[in-house]
């Protein structure tokens, strides 16, 4: 029994398990924000144009079986709206993060080279070494 408890502690304390737990908790909190945005702002705006369209009453009766395909349509529409909202939120966060980053240093092209004869540092475009006067190839 002690061995099982020890293994469980090791499993729980692994970094990826804790990261996953934090991700699930943050995801749940983020879901509340997205749902509020969709239900309280986007859906009312869409109802201006769509005039309270509700597909949940659409059904199909086949041999005494009631297939409520309208609820599926509502779920698909909700999923698409949520996906679009999350996409734009993540895009805005990534854009803000990229603006905050310091620009990466651009490596400049070399301006000097080493003479293969006397090993002195010379200008990159030199055709003759000013130190040993050797003819250089480009």
N, C-alpha and C positions, 0 to 999 in steps of 0.2 A: 504494500500500500504506500509506503514511504517513497518507493521508487516511482510510482505513478504520480504522486504529488510533486516530486522533484522534476520529473519530465514535463509535467503540466506547467510548473513555474518557468522552466526554461523556454517552453513554447510561448507562453504569454509574454515573456520579457524580450522576445526577439523584436528587432526593430521593425520589420515589415508588418507584424501583427499589430503593433501599437500604431504604426502609420495608417493601417487599414481602419482601425477603430476610430482614429481622429478623422479620417476621411469620411467615414459613414456619419459621424456626428455632425461635422461641418456640412456634409451633403444634405442632411435632414433640415438643418437650419436654413440652408440656401434654398431648399425646396419651398419652405414657407414664404420666403421673399419672392420667388418666381411665381408661386401660385397667387399671391396677393397682387403682383403686377399684372398677371394675366386676367384674374377674376375681377379685379377692382378698376383696372385702367383699360386694358386692351379689349376685353370682351364688351364693355359698355360702348367703346368707340366703334367696334365692329357692328354692334346692334343698330347703330345709326344708319349704316348702309344695308345691313341684311334684314332688318325689321324682325328681330326676335325669331330667327329660324331655329327650330328645335327638331332634330331628327329622331328623338327617342320614341316617338309614337309610331314610327314606321315598323311594321311587322310583316311577317310572311307566315301563313298557316299552311302546314303540310302534314296531312294525316294526323290531325289533332295535336300537332307539335307547333308551338308558337315560337318562331325565330325572330328575335328582336334585333334585326340588323341596323336599325336606326341608332341604337345605343353604341354599336360598333363605329358607326360613322361619326357620332359625337366624340367618342374616345380618340379616333384618328385625328379629328380636327383639333382637339385639345392637345394631343401629342405634338402635332405640327406647330401649333402656336407656342407651346412650351419650348420646343426645340429651337425655333427661330429666336425667341426671347433669350434663351441661354446662349445661343451663338453670338448675339449682339452684345450681351453682357461680357462674355469672355473676350470678345474682340476688343471691346472698350478697355478692359483691364489689361490686356496684352499691349495695346497701343500706349496706354498710360505708363506701363512698365518700361517699354522701349524708349519713351521720351525721357525717363528718369535715368537710364543707363548712361554712363560716360561713353563718349565715342571711342571706339577701339583705335589704338595707335596703328597708323598705316606705315608699313615698313617701306622706308625710302630706298630707291634704287642706289646701288653702290656708286660712289664717285671716284674711288681709287682702286688700284690693283697692285699686285706685287710683281716686280721685275723677276723673270725666271732665272736671270743670270747673277744679279747681285743681291736679290731679295729686298730691294728698297721699295718703299711705297711710292707709287707714281700715279699721275692722273689716268683715269680710265681710258681716255681717248689718245694717250701718248703712243706714238709709233717708234720713238727712240727714247731710251732711258736717259734722263738727265744726269744720272750718277755715274753709270759705266759706259754710256753712249752706245749700248748694244741696240741693234735693229730689232724691233718687236713686231710680232704678228698680231693682227686684229682678231 
